[in-house]
Amino acid sequence: MSKKNKKKTAERGTYALCMTAGLILGIGLGAILNSLLITTVLGIIAGAGAAYFFNHQKKPNKH
């Protein structure tokens, strides 16, 4: 497996993990706030945003 394929697989895993965590957090907050649909959707969007942030951080130069 090439480095490019490994990186792409890792990015997909990060998105899946963060969006799942956002889903669970959204369901938990929805039960508390009596607004399940809105908080679940917001949790998934927040998870996708966090995954994007983690995957697109600038790497320091190794010089």
N, C-alpha and C positions, 0 to 999 in steps of 0.2 A: 504494500500500500504506500503510495507516495505521500509526501508531506502535505501537499495541497488537499488530498482526499482526507487525511487525518484531521486537518484544520477544519474542513467543511463539516465533517461528522461531529467534531467537538462543538462547533457553533450551533448545530441543530440540537444537540443535547442540552446546551445551555438555554436555548429558547424554550425547549420542552420543560425543563426543570423550573425555570422562572415563571412560565405561564401557569404551570400546575400549582406552584406555590401561591401565585396570585389568585387562582381559582379557589383554592382552599381558604385563603385569607378573606376573599370576597364573600364566600358562603358564611364564614364565621361572623363577619361584620354585618352581613345581611340579616342574620338571625337576631342580632342585637339591635340594629337600626330599623327593623321592619321594612326593609326595602331590598329584597333578595336579588332581583334581577339587575338593578342598577349597580349595586356593590359588587356583584359577581363580574359584570362586564368591566367595571372600573378596575377590579383586581387583575383581570386578564390583561388589560391594556397596560397597567402598571408593571406587570411581570414582563411583558414584551419590551417595554421601555428599559427596564433594568437589564434584560438580556442584551439589548442593543448596546447599552452603555458598557457592559462587560466585554462584549465582543469587539468593540471599536475603540478601545483605549489605545492611546499612542504608546508604542513600545520605545523604551530608552535606547539610544545608540550604544552599540557594543564596541566602540572604538576606544 
